[in-house]
């Protein structure tokens, strides 16, 4: 199996004025559990790069896993995680929209597919 990293990207659009509160809660409450599951937090980006009081910020959080195997194991062994659903439900008033994507370098995908 390929040795390259797999990136998990969460994109969250916050309710107007709640980006800072979301980032604070995510950092203190969500991050420790994700790290315990083997993920490495790479970056938390806020767009636009100013806390908006009357508008929505988009927060992009990038995680890394050391290999496709690690991603696969986390995805299939760790689901459903009984703590994640309630956590996201508990902060629903801060979030307008949330999406998650997973990506890897093209060469690593080629290695996985035997191309």
N, C-alpha and C positions, 0 to 999 in steps of 0.2 A: 504494500500500500504506500502511497505517496507520503512524504514526510512534511510537506508544506503546511503552513498554518491555515486554519479556517476562521473566517471572520463572521461574527454575528452582529448585525447592525439593527439597533432599535431606533425608530424614528417616531418621536412623540410631538404632537402639536398640542400645546397647553391652552387651557382657558386663558382669556386675557388677564394679565396681571399675576399669573400663578407659576410662571416658569422657575423663578428662584425657589419657591416652596417645593415644586416638583423635584428639582435637582437636589435640594437638601435632603428630601425624604428618600429619593432614589439612592443617593450616596450613603446615607447612614443606615437604611433599612434593607435595601435590595442587594447592594454590592457585596456585603459580607457573605450572604448565602450563595451568590453566583461564584464568588472566589472559592468557596468551600466545594462547589461542584466542579472545580477545575478550570474555570474561565479566568482570563486575565483582562482587566479593564485597560483598554488602550487610550481612549479619549472620550471626553464629553464636550460636544460642540453646541453652542447656542447661536441661533440665527434669528434675526439679525444680532450682531454682537453688542447688544444693549438690552437690559431688562425692560420689557415693555409693560407699562401699567394699563394702557388702554387697548392693547393688541395682543395677539398670540405670538409666542416664540415657538420655533421649532428646535427641539433638542435631539441631536443625533448622538447616540452612544455606541461606541465600537468596542466589541469584545473580541478576544482571540482565544482560540483553542489550538493546541500544539500540532494537531494532525487531523486529517479526515476521520481516522479511527476514533480519536477522542470526541469529535463532534458526534459521530454515529452513536457511540456508547452513551454520551450525555443525553442525546435525543431520545433514544429508545429505552434505555434503562431507567432514566430519570423521569419519564412521563407516565402518568400525569403527576406532577409535583403538587402535593396537597397545599403547600404554602404559597405557591405563586398565584393561583387564581384569586384567593382571598386578598392577597396583597394588592393586586391590580384593582380589584373591586373596591378596596378601601380608599384608593386615591382617585377613583373615577371622577370625582368632582373637579379635579385639577386638569383632566385630560379631555381634549376634543377628539383626538384621533391617535391611534397607535398602529404601527406596522413593524414587522420584523422581516429581515432578509438575511440570507446566508450566502457567503461568497468565498471563493478560493482562487488562487492564481491559475491561469489557463493551463500551465504546465503540470500543476498538481492534479487538475481535473483529468488531463490526458493520462497521467499515471494511474489514476483510479479506474479509468475506463479501458485500460490496456491498449491505448491508441499509440 
